[in-house]
């Protein structure tokens, strides 16, 4: 199969997906190397797993200043599987954001 035909089929498969989004107008597109342009997913432009630190499951490193660097990670950008990865770690994200016991919250929304 030639490259253009494969790209067209990939794009068509993602066209109606709520777990796939692409912003080719972005000045950084594609922001990570190693993913076919046709299947590059921008849905998680800012990674919701970043705050999990070493428990995110992605390909990251820490720079000299101790800041997490995810430029080598394509976990959430290759196709439409990113939503499943976030869902699998969602409890960890909830626990991270949970109000500490005994602290009053700014909002009481349920």
C-alpha positions in Angstrom: 0.0 0.0 0.0 1.4 3.4 -0.9 2.0 6.0 1.9 -0.7 8.4 0.7 -3.4 5.8 0.5 -2.5 4.5 4.0 -2.6 8.0 5.4 -6.0 8.6 3.8 -7.4 5.4 5.4 -6.0 6.3 8.8 -7.5 9.7 8.7 -10.9 8.3 7.7 -10.8 5.9 10.5 -10.3 8.7 13.1 -12.6 11.2 11.4 -15.6 10.3 13.6 -13.8 9.4 16.8 -14.3 11.4 20.0 -10.9 10.2 21.2 -8.9 11.6 18.2 -8.2 15.2 17.3 -5.6 16.8 15.1 -4.5 20.4 14.8 -2.3 20.6 11.8 -2.4 24.4 12.0 -0.5 24.3 15.3 3.0 25.7 15.0 4.4 22.7 16.8 2.6 20.0 14.8 3.7 17.3 15.2 5.3 18.0 18.6 6.7 14.5 19.2 8.8 12.5 16.8 8.1 8.9 15.9 4.4 8.9 15.0 3.0 8.9 11.5 1.5 12.3 10.7 -1.9 10.8 9.7 -2.3 9.1 13.1 -0.8 11.9 15.3 -3.4 12.7 18.0 -3.4 16.2 19.5 -6.3 15.4 21.9 -4.0 15.4 24.9 -1.9 18.3 23.9 -1.2 18.9 27.6 -0.7 15.4 29.1 -3.2 14.7 31.9 -0.7 12.0 33.2 2.2 14.5 33.6 1.4 15.1 37.3 1.7 11.3 38.0 5.5 11.7 37.7 7.2 8.4 37.4 3.8 6.6 37.5 2.5 8.0 34.2 3.7 5.0 32.2 5.3 7.1 29.4 8.8 7.6 28.0 10.1 10.5 30.0 13.3 11.7 31.7 14.1 14.3 34.3 16.3 17.2 33.2 19.2 18.6 35.2 16.8 20.9 37.1 14.6 17.9 38.1 11.8 18.8 35.7 10.0 16.0 33.9 10.7 16.1 30.2 8.2 14.2 28.0 9.5 15.1 24.6 10.4 11.5 23.9 6.9 10.2 24.8 4.3 9.4 22.2 2.0 7.4 24.5 -1.0 9.6 24.1 -0.3 10.8 20.6 -0.2 7.6 18.5 -3.7 7.0 17.3 -6.8 7.0 19.5 -5.5 4.8 22.3 -4.7 7.7 24.6 -8.1 7.9 26.2 -7.9 4.3 27.3 -4.5 5.0 28.9 -5.9 8.0 30.8 -8.9 6.0 31.9 -6.7 3.2 33.2 -4.8 5.7 35.4 -7.8 7.9 36.3 -8.1 6.7 39.9 -4.5 7.8 40.4 -5.3 11.3 39.0 -8.4 11.5 41.3 -6.4 10.5 44.3 -3.8 13.1 43.4 -6.4 15.9 43.1 -8.4 14.8 46.1 -8.9 17.4 48.9 -6.9 16.3 51.9 -9.1 14.9 54.7 -10.3 17.7 57.1 -9.7 20.6 54.7 -12.7 22.7 53.6 -13.0 23.0 49.8 -13.7 26.2 47.9 -16.6 24.5 46.2 -19.1 21.9 47.4 -20.2 20.8 44.0 -21.1 17.1 44.0 
